[in-house]
Amino acid sequence: MDITDRVIEIIAEQAVLEPQDVTPDSTLESLGIDSMGLVESIFAIEEAFDISVPFNANTPEESDFDISSVASIVAGIKRLKAEQG
């Protein structure tokens, strides 16, 4: 399973949706994921990919991780994985 599919799976689970209802263009807000769901999604992503996501729920605009859409989250994970080597 590639990163995009896994992220969609995680986010769909948080949003209580089917994976096919989540697209790369989806925003967490459009999927009904609130701030608590966002935090749970980040934790799940960290576990799934063995990475540390530089995201602070208290100051999301200052975080070095773009959560504006599913595609931006996937891009952020790919970047973090690449930095890990």
Secondary structure, DSSP 4 states (H G I P E B T S, - for coil): --HHHHHHHHHHHHHT--GGG--TT--TTTTT--HHHHHHHHHHHHHHHT------TTSGGGSSS--SSHHHHHHHHHHHHHHH-
